[in-house]
Amino acid sequence: MTDFAAGLLHRLATWFARLPWPWLRGMADVFARALVSRDTRGVRVVRRNLELAYPEWLPGQRAQRTADVLRTTARQALETLRFWTRPHASNLALIRESQGVDLFDAALAAGKGLIVAAPHYGNWELLNQWLASRTQLAILYAPPDSKIGEAFLRRVRAAHGDADRVTQVRAEGPAIRGLFKLLQGGGVAGILPDQQPKAGDGEFAPFFGIPALTMTLLTRLAQRTGATVLVGYCERVGETPDGPAFALRFEAVPDAAKDVAALNAAIERVARRDPAQYQWTYKRFSIPAPGSTLGNPYWPDCYPASAQRAALARAGDGDPQ
């Protein structure tokens, strides 16, 4: 049943993604404007993140940037549907410029292992397809709550001939241990490094000046295997009638094996290039550092009413997490 439902979703996505690019962009923009006008929880999360990350912005600037983030996020979602359901060669043709590919090629040729840290910036699914066009790799992912959703993701990420080049690794103990062997053997791993881990599974390090709970897995992989760490991303650099234009970029992170602060600093540099292209819809700072006076900055207005009622029922402890 799960595979059947995932296959049905894939067919629906394929049909929808056949619409012309201008139509998809227009639909995304209308959807984003509707979200902003309704001031949904997602909009409030973006606004709160921008208040935290860019306290120097004036209210008018922040309102405009919030709208920009929602518009770009909506476009990215529909772009990704198209990338998942179209031949990868046509998708990769949208990469119009590149920077730092020599770093990637050199790390690959060295045969000492390569970790590509891919922030939630631009379109990371297009980056995955470019990587698969150049080498075999393992992609670490956090499985969604829905089994159907996970089956759909595994299906679309292995489509169009990449099934034998991409190994999708759940972010769980036994599979993660396999990444150490992969890198020690000179393999390539792609990791999204800016997802907040569970409490107790990471370390706090500055991100936009705020202590943020950060995964330690990438740093441990680099320390124990000696693998090279590169930040990689596909950045939108324009729009054409044929679709968005992207620039592929790789940057070295020489201190990534030392501590998570170096990794966060590298991600922050990327996010500051164009704040609208970063995933500010995510509650990145919901777990406060010990001794922090910030608390959970998203509580209560960025949570559903049901969560607020549940917290009140638990004697109002102030945080639904």
Sequence and secondary structure as in RCSB ss.txt:
>XXXX:A:sequence
MTDFAAGLLHRLATWFARLPWPWLRGMADVFARALVSRDTRGVRVVRRNLELAYPEWLPGQRAQRTADVLRTTAR
QALETLRFWTRPHASNLALIRESQGVDLFDAALAAGKGLIVAAPHYGNWELLNQWLASRTQLAILYAPPDSKIGE
AFLRRVRAAHGDADRVTQVRAEGPAIRGLFKLLQGGGVAGILPDQQPKAGDGEFAPFFGIPALTMTLLTRLAQRT
GATVLVGYCERVGETPDGPAFALRFEAVPDAAKDVAALNAAIERVARRDPAQYQWTYKRFSIPAPGSTLGNPYWP
DCYPASAQRAALARAGDGDPQ
>XXXX:A:secstr
 HHHHHHHHHHHHHHHHTS HHHHHHHHHHHHHHHHHHT HHHHHHHHHHHHH TTS HHHHHHHHHHHHHHHHH
HHHHHHHHHHS HHHHHTTEEEEESHHHHHHHHHHTS EEEE  SBB HHHHHHHHHHHS EEEEE   S HHHH
HHHHHHHTTTTTTTTEEEEESSHHHHHHHHHHHHTT EEEE TTS   TTSEEEEEETTEEEEEE HHHHHHHHH
  EEEEEEEEEEEEETTEEEEEEEEEE TTTTT HHHHHHHHHHHHHH GGGB TTS TT S  TT SS  TTTT
TTS HHHHHHHHHTT  S   
